[in-house]
Amino acid sequence: MKERMHRIKYAFPVFFFVACTTLIAPLPMLRGAIYEAKIEETTISLSPAVEFMLPNGSIDVLLRHTLGRSVVDFSSKYDFIENYMYADLNFSYQFTRYYFGLDLSDNINFEEMLFGQNSLQRSRHMMPYVGYRLSKPTSIEFSTKFGSNYAVSIDNVNTLDSGKDVTPMIGIHYSTLEETTPAPKGTKISLDVSKSLSMFGGDYDYTQADFKMEDILYPYDGHYVRSKLRMGYPLAIQRKPLTEIYFLGGYELMRGYKYREFLGDSILYLQLDYNIPLPAVKSLFNGVFDVISWDMMWETGKTSTRESIATLEGFRSSFGAGTSCYLTLFKTVRTKFTMSVNQAVDMRNPVVYFSVSTLSYIRQ
């Protein structure tokens, strides 16, 4: 009797596994799947990054914390010259194929020229999302943004924009881009289409598509060309929040011009950056200078209405040159010093940028 109970004890898990496999196998989405049992060690990583840029006085703080399949991303910027700040917090959990998360954001612009008036803007949103990985670099993502927007004229206290935004979005993303070394590589492509819905409590009604591409090409001897392309086009506009207007100018896009100098409902932008790295390993205290690079940049683009974005009228260009050096401290902290001179293709003075950025990576 004991021997029979002993057989039943070990036969039941086998029977349960066979029964579950038989029931699940006919499902269309799981046919042909490979069933594996994995035991993974808990992985903890911490990646803080800080960047300081002059003459704009911009401070960027980034922090990524991973624990197993959970990822927390925090980013914050404060520009005390342009009076702009934002904070973003993103939680995500990764499965083998699926992932889901929640993004929280708050943006405040204390002083921006809109319609010839000095304005204060604030936009906040909460955005749950879910994605499915079609392959290792490719994923499709669905999200819905629940936001609020507010803009007021500082000069006469008139409200320029106020409302709630409910915007579902679908996007397809592809990325093999690696930025962890002075010799980056890969490609990053994204296409997102969003549609604001007034019937679900939103005060806006617009549809727009955003396309971004970044690619790194190595022609020879470690030299590389980084190209960036961005296109934003409104497919339909009934009412669009002012915080969704595209801009050009400043250290983010078109460095030879003033920060956010050009605004429009649509955008077309191209950047080419030619980088020449010069390995120069030299020890310094507890650090190592390992790479010095020379950079040459050219940018062109325009912002306009949706009707005139495809015309040649209104394009502006900027070019620049600079140098960067990398210093590794204590084998974990990587610091980059950058200086560049940028000139708009207009009769105006050049703009000189200085930046210091650090990146640390701790993994257990």
DADA-V280782 format. One record per backbone hydrogen bond with DSSP energy under -0.5 kcal/mol. NH is the residue of the N-H (numbers start at 0). CO is the residue of the C=O. If there is no record, write none. Layout:
NH;CO
NH;CO
This chain:
4;0
5;1
6;2
7;3
8;4
9;5
10;6
11;7
12;8
13;9
14;10
15;11
16;12
17;13
18;14
19;15
20;16
21;17
22;18
23;19
24;20
25;21
26;23
29;26
30;26
30;27
32;29
34;32
35;33
37;35
39;37
44;65
45;361
46;63
48;61
49;357
50;59
51;355
52;57
53;353
56;52
57;52
58;77
59;50
60;75
61;48
62;73
63;46
64;71
65;44
66;69
67;42
69;66
70;91
71;64
72;89
73;62
74;87
75;60
76;85
77;58
78;83
79;56
79;77
80;55
81;55
82;78
83;78
84;107
85;76
86;105
87;74
88;103
89;72
90;101
91;70
92;99
93;68
94;97
98;130
99;92
100;128
101;90
102;126
103;88
104;124
105;86
106;122
107;84
108;120
109;82
109;107
110;82
111;118
113;111
113;116
116;113
118;111
119;151
120;108
121;149
122;106
123;147
124;104
125;145
126;102
127;143
128;100
129;141
130;98
131;139
132;96
133;131
133;137
134;137
138;172
139;131
140;170
141;129
142;168
143;127
144;166
145;125
145;143
146;144
146;164
147;123
148;162
149;121
150;160
151;119
152;157
153;117
154;117
156;152
159;150
159;157
160;150
162;148
164;146
166;144
166;164
167;194
168;142
169;192
170;140
171;190
172;138
173;188
174;136
175;186
176;186
177;184
183;181
184;177
185;215
187;213
188;173
189;211
190;171
191;209
192;169
193;207
194;167
195;205
196;165
197;195
199;196
200;197
201;196
202;163
204;238
206;235
207;193
208;232
209;191
210;230
211;189
212;228
213;187
214;226
215;185
216;224
218;216
219;222
222;219
223;274
224;216
225;223
225;272
226;214
226;224
227;270
228;212
229;268
230;210
231;266
232;208
234;206
234;232
235;206
237;204
238;204
243;240
244;241
245;263
247;261
248;252
249;253
249;256
256;253
259;248
260;247
260;257
261;247
263;245
264;303
265;303
266;231
267;301
268;229
269;299
270;227
271;297
272;225
273;295
274;223
274;272
275;293
276;274
277;291
279;289
281;288
283;286
286;283
287;327
288;281
289;287
289;325
290;325
291;277
292;323
293;275
294;321
295;273
296;319
297;271
298;317
299;269
300;315
301;267
303;265
307;304
308;304
310;307
314;311
315;300
317;298
318;342
319;296
320;340
321;294
322;338
323;292
324;336
325;290
326;334
327;287
328;326
328;332
329;285
331;328
332;328
333;331
333;358
334;326
334;332
335;356
336;324
337;354
338;322
339;352
340;320
341;350
342;318
343;255
344;316
345;343
347;345
350;341
352;339
353;53
354;337
355;51
356;335
357;49
358;333
359;47
360;331
361;45
363;43
